[in-house]
Amino acid sequence: MSTPETSRFVRLRVELVLAVEDPAAITKAALGRIAGDAGMPAAERAHAEDAVTEDTAEALAYLVDPFDLVSEVPGIELQQASWSSERTDYDPDSPDWDLDEDDGDDDSDG
């Protein structure tokens, strides 16, 4: 691709750390989303239900959709999205969690 073609694409990186206050509510909501997906094959549905029941982080991944984050933004079209969810140790006082820290990516425009 030429530079003018690639310059219209922007990679937006978002990292969130969430405190899970009610794991049962997250699991219930994820199971509801899975149940409401009429196009999901039975085998995939069973696997998804097992995954969200066993792991709150997996349930959360079923509930968070990157398209929802940008669907109302005028002038853009989502080209590609990926996301994952995992349990993590979080210490807000640790320098490892400093959100203002430069990630070392020198080719970003801000």
C-alpha positions in Angstrom: 0.0 0.0 0.0 1.2 3.5 -0.7 1.6 6.0 2.1 -1.7 7.9 1.3 -3.6 4.6 1.5 -2.1 3.6 4.8 -2.4 7.0 6.4 -6.1 6.8 6.6 -5.9 3.8 9.0 -5.4 4.3 12.7 -4.7 1.7 15.3 -6.4 2.5 18.6 -5.1 0.6 21.6 -7.1 0.5 24.7 -6.3 -1.3 27.9 -8.7 -1.5 30.8 -8.4 -2.9 34.3 -11.7 -3.7 35.8 -12.6 -4.6 39.4 -15.1 -7.4 39.3 -17.6 -6.7 42.1 -20.3 -9.3 41.1 -18.9 -12.3 39.2 -22.3 -14.0 39.2 -23.9 -11.0 37.4 -21.2 -11.0 34.8 -21.7 -14.8 34.2 -25.5 -14.4 34.1 -25.2 -11.6 31.5 -22.8 -13.6 29.4 -25.0 -16.6 29.4 -27.9 -14.4 28.4 -25.9 -13.0 25.5 -25.0 -16.5 24.4 -28.6 -17.7 24.7 -29.8 -14.8 22.6 -27.4 -15.6 19.7 -29.7 -17.6 17.4 -26.9 -18.1 14.9 -24.6 -19.9 17.2 -24.2 -23.6 16.5 -25.2 -25.9 19.4 -21.6 -27.3 19.9 -20.2 -23.8 20.0 -22.9 -22.7 22.4 -22.1 -25.5 24.8 -18.4 -24.6 24.7 -19.2 -20.9 25.3 -21.5 -21.6 28.2 -18.9 -23.8 29.8 -16.2 -21.2 29.3 -18.1 -18.3 30.8 -19.4 -20.4 33.7 -15.8 -21.4 34.6 -14.1 -18.1 34.2 -15.3 -14.6 34.9 -12.7 -13.1 32.6 -14.0 -15.2 29.7 -17.6 -14.1 30.5 -16.5 -10.5 30.4 -14.9 -11.1 27.0 -18.3 -12.2 25.7 -19.9 -9.0 27.0 -17.4 -6.4 25.7 -17.5 -5.8 22.0 -15.0 -3.4 20.4 -17.6 -2.5 17.7 -19.8 -1.1 20.5 -16.9 1.3 21.5 -16.7 3.0 18.1 -20.1 2.3 16.4 -21.4 5.8 17.2 -18.2 7.6 16.1 -18.9 9.5 12.9 -16.6 9.2 9.9 -15.1 5.8 10.7 -15.6 2.2 9.7 -14.2 -0.5 11.9 -11.8 -2.6 9.8 -10.5 -5.2 12.3 -10.8 -5.8 16.0 -9.5 -8.3 18.5 -9.6 -8.5 22.2 -9.0 -10.8 25.1 -9.6 -10.9 28.8 -7.5 -12.3 31.5 -7.2 -12.2 35.3 -4.4 -10.0 36.5 -2.7 -8.9 39.7 -3.3 -5.1 40.1 -1.6 -2.7 42.3 -2.5 0.9 41.5 0.6 2.1 43.4 3.0 0.0 41.3 4.9 1.9 38.6 4.0 -1.1 36.3 0.5 0.3 36.1 1.4 3.9 35.3 -1.0 4.9 32.5 1.1 8.0 31.6 4.2 6.0 30.9 5.4 5.9 27.3 5.1 2.4 25.9 8.1 2.9 23.7 6.1 3.0 20.5 7.9 5.8 18.6 5.8 5.6 15.5 2.6 6.8 17.1 1.1 10.2 16.3 -0.5 10.5 19.7 
